[in-house]
C-alpha cells in the first residue's frame, strides 16, 4: 500500500490555494516544485513495489530463553533507484521483544536488514511475518509491504549445570549409576528362606525366626538401579508471582536441566508436570530427553490441582530406591510439612525452589533455584 505524508499534502494544498488566489509567480514555483517532488516520489514507490524482492535469512542453531537471536531480510531491487530507507518490524512478535530494524538501498547496492532480540520465554515463534516500510529520501511517500515465510524458530528452556546440587543426599548422578546392575532393594521383600552360613546378619527376619524357632533370612527384590522422579510445579498461581511469566520460565529451565543431567547418565527418570493436561513422560537416555524438551516448549502454568495434593498423588507407591526431586516456585510451610511426611516413609527427597515462605528448619536438602540459573552455569547443546 502506498501512502502520502499528510504534512506534504497540507503544504501542497496551502501553497496551491495561496498561489492561485494571489497569482504570485514565486508561490506558483513552490506549488509546482512540491507537486513535481510528490509525483516523483509516488512514481518511485510504484516502481519499487513492482521490482523489489525479499529474501529471509533464518537463524540456524539451538536457541534458549534470554539468548540474543539474530535474523535478517535481504532486499533486492533490479531497478537502479536513489537512496531510500527501509524499515522492518515483525507483525506477530510480542510487543516487549519486537524491535524495529532499518537499512537503506541505493543505486549501487542492495540492503540487508539485521534484527536482533532476546526471547524471555520459550516457545515456537515465526520471525518472518514482517511489515516492510520503504520511504523516499524526502519522506513524502511511504510504501508498506508484507513479507511472509513459513519458517519457525524454537526457543528452548535454558539448561544449567545441576550435577552437584544434591551433595547432602546419595548422589544419583555419580555414585549410583556406577553400581552393579541388579542389586537388591531393601524396601521390597520377595520371600523368606532358612539361614545359610555367610548370610549378612542385617538380612535376618527376627520375627519370622522367633515363630519358626530357627533363623530365617529375607530375600529382596532385585532392581536395575536408582531411578528418579521429577515433580515440576506448573500451577496457575505461578502467574501471580512477583516476576510473573519469568518465574514460570525459571521452573521450565530447572526442570529441563535436572532431566538433562539424568538423561546423559542414563538414569531412569519420570517427569510429572502439574499443568492442566498433567504431562508425564519417562526418559532413560538422550533421545527421550529430546522428545521431552520439545514438549516442554508448550507446557504452561495452568494446573488447577494444589501442588501438595499433586505430591502425594505421585509419591504414594514409591520405594526407597527412588530419588524424588521437587521443583516448585514457592516452598511454603504447608509444602514443607507434606514433604517431611514423605521423607518419614524413607523416600529420598530434595527440593528446588525460588522463594521460601517458612520458618521451621527443613530436614531435607533445599536448593535456591536462583543459584542454578546463573549465566556462568549455562550449558549449550
N, C-alpha and C positions, 0 to 999 in steps of 0.2 A: 504494500500500500504506500502510495506517495502522498505526503502531506506538506503543506506550505506553512512557513513560520507566520504566526499571527501578527507579530510586530512588523514584519515586512509588508504584509497585506495592508495594515493600517497606514504605514508610511506611504505606500504606493497610492492608496485611495486619497490620502490627505494631500499629497503633492499634486495629484491629477486634478482634484477639485479646486485647489488654490490656483493652479496654472491656468485652467480653462476659465475661471471666474475673473482673474486679473489679466490674463493674456500677456504675461511677462515671459520673455524668452528664457532667462535663467531657470525659472520654475519649470518650464517645459523640458529643459535639458535634464533636470533632476528626475522628473517623471519618466521620461523615455529611458534614462540611464537605469533606473530601478526596474523598469519593465523589461528591458533587454537582459539585465542581470538575472532577473527571475526566470525569464524564458530560457536562458542558457542553462541555469541550474536544473530546471524542470526537464529539459531535453537530456541533460547529462544523467540524471537519475533514471530516466526512462531507458536510456541505453544500458546503464549498469544493471537494471532489473532484467534485461534480456540476455546479457552477456556474462554475468557474474556466476561463478560456481563455487561450491564449498566442499571441503574435504575434512572429515572429522578424524582426528588422531586420538585413538583410545588409549588410556593409561594401561600399562602392562605390569602385572605382578600381583602379589597378595597384599592387600591393604587393610590396615587396622584403624580402630577408632582413635581420634585425635592425631592421626598422622596426616601431614600435608600431602595432598594428591594434586597432580597437575595434568591437565589435558588441554588440547588446543584445536582450533579450527583454522585451516589454511584457506584463504580467499584468493581465488584465481580469476583473472579477467583478461580476455583476449583483446579487448579494445583499449588502446592507449588513452588513458584519462589523466587529467590533472590530479593533484593530491586531494584525496577525500579521506574522511575519518570514519572508521568502522568500529562500532561498539557491540559487545556480545554479553548477553545475560541469559542464564538458564531459566526456563519458564516453570520448571517443576521442582526445583530445589527449595527446601525450607528457607524462609527469609533470613534467618540468623546465620546461614552459611553461604547464601547466594552472593556472589561478587560479580561486579561488572568489570569486564576487561575490554581493552581497546587497542587499536592499531591503525595503520594508515596504508593506503595503496597509492602508488604513484605511476607515472608513465613508464618507469623502467624497472619496477619491482612489485611483486605481489605481497600479500600480507599474511602473517601467521599470528593469530591472536592466542596468547597464552592465558590460561585461567588456573588459579591455584586456590585451594581451600582445604581446611581440616574438618573432617566429619566428626561431630561429637557423639554420634550414635551409630550403631551397627545397622545393617540393612542392605537392601538391593536398590541402587539408585541408577537412574538414567541421566547421564550428563550431556546428552546430545540433543535435547529438545531446546534449542536456543532461539532467542529473539535477536536478530541482527538489525542494527540501525546504521545506515550509511548516510553521512552528511557531507555536503559540499563545503568547500573552504569558507564560504560566506555564511553558512548555516541558514540558508534561505529555504531549502527543500530537504526533506528527510524521506528516505526510502526504508520501509520496515519490511523485513523478510523473516520467514520462519524456517528453521532448519531442523529436521527430524531424522534420527537414526535409531536403529533397533538395539544397539549395543547397551549393555548394562554393566555396572561396576558393583562388586560386592565389597562391603566394608565389614570386616570380621571383628569379633571381640579381641581386644589386645591380650597377648599372652605374657606371663611373667614367671620367673623362677620361683617355685614353691617347695622344692625338694627338702629344704631344711626347716620347714615350718613346724614339724611335729617332733622336735628333739626330746620332749618330755614323755613321749609315748614310744612304744616299739616302732622303729622306722620302717614302715611298709615299703618305702621306695628303695631302700638299700639292702637291709638285712633279710627280710622275709623272702624276697624273690630268689635269693641265693640258697635257700634251704632245700633239702631233698624233697622232691615232689612225692606226695603220698604219705605225709606224716599224719600223726593221729590228732584228732580233735577232742580234747578232754571234756568238751561240753556235751558230746553225744556218745552214749554207751551202746555198743552193738550187741554184746552178750556178756555172760559171766561164765568163767571156767575155773577148774581147780588150779590151785597154786603150783607152779613149777619152779624148781630151784633156779635162781637167777632173775626171777621177775622183780621189778622195782617195788619197793615197799609202798610207794605212793599209789600204786595201782590196786592194792588190796581193798576189796569191798568188805569193810569191817562188819557191817550189819548182816550181810548175807553169810559171812563166815561164822558169826555167832549163831545164826539159825541152823546152819548145817554142821556146826561143830568141827569144821575144817576150813582152812584158808581158801578163800575164793578171790579171784582176780578179775578186774574189769578189762574187757576188750573195747577199745574205742573205734569209732568210725574213722576211716581213712579219708583224707581230704587232699585236694590238689595244691593247696597253699592259701595264703591270706588273700582275702578279697576286700573290696572297698565299696561303700555306698556313699554317694554324694546326695545330700538333700539341699536343694537350692530354693531359696525363698523368692518366689515371684508373686507375692501377694499384692493386691491392688493398692494397698496403703503405701507402697514404695513411691507412688507419685505425689504423695503429700509430705514426703520427707524434705529436709532443708534444701537439698540440691535437686529434688525432682527427678527428671529423667536421667540426669547424670549419675545418680545413685543406682538407678536400675542398670545402667551400663556397667557400673563397677561390679555389681552382682554377676552379670554375664561374663565379665572379664575374668574374675576369680574362678567362677565355675569352669570355664574353658581351661584355665591354667592348671587347676587341680586335676581335671580329667586328662589333660595332655601329659602331665608328669607321670600319671599311672599308665597311660596307653603306651608310651615309648618304652616302658619297662615291662610291658605285657602283664600287668596286674589286672585281674578281672574286676571291672568296675561297673556298677549300676548307677545310673543317674536318674533321680526323680526330681522333677520341677513342679512347684506348686502353682503353676499357671492355670488358666481356665480349662485348657484341654488336658492337663495333667500329663505332660510329656514324660515318657520313660524310655530309656534305652540301655542296652548292655554293650560295653565296648571292652575288648580284650587286647586290641592292638591299634596300630596307627590307622589302619583302614576304617575301623569302627569309629575312631575319633573323628576322622574326616567327615563321615556321614553326620555325626552329632554336631560338628562345627557348622555345617551347612544349615541344619535345622535351627540352631541357636540364633541364626540371623532374624528369624521371625517370631521368636518367643518374647512375649511382653508381660508386664506385671498386671495381670488381670485375674489372678486367682481369688476365689471367694472364701475357701476354707482357711481357718486360722492356722498359722504355721505350727503352733503347739499340737493341734489335732493332727496335722499332717505328719509331724514327727512320730507320734505314737502309731499312726496308721501303717507306717513303713518300717518300724523297728520292733514290732510285736513278736516276730518269729526269728529274729537274728540269733546267731550263736556267737561264742566268744572269739571265733576266728575272723570275724568281720570288723573292719575298722570303719567307723561312721564319721564322715566329715560334714558338718553343718555349715552352710554358707547363708548368712542372713544379714539384713541391713541393720536392724536394731535388736541387740540382745537385751531383753527385758528381764525383770525379776521372775516373771512367770515362766519364761523360756528356760531360765537357769534352773529353776526347780524341776521342771519336766525333764531336762537333760540329766539332772542328778538322779532322778528315778531310773532312767535308762542305764546310767552308769552303775547303779547299785545292783543291776542284774548281771554285771560282768561284761557289758558291752564297752569296747574301747571307742572313745568318742572325743572328737576335737571340734572346736567352733571357730569360724572366721566371721567377724562382724566389723561394721564400720562405725557403729555408735553403741555405747554401753549405757544402760539405764538400770543399774542395780548396785546395791551397796554391799551385799554379802560376798565373801570370797568364794569363787567357784572352785570346785575340786577337779576340774578338767582343764586341759590347755585351751586358752583363748588367744587368738591372733588378731591384731588390729589390721583390718583389710587395707588401711591407708599405707601401712608399711610395705605391703605387697605391691601396690600399684604405683611404685616409684619408677620414673623414667629409666633409671640405670638398671632396673631389674627386667627390662623388656626382653622378650625372645622374638626373633624374626625368623619365620619359617623359610 
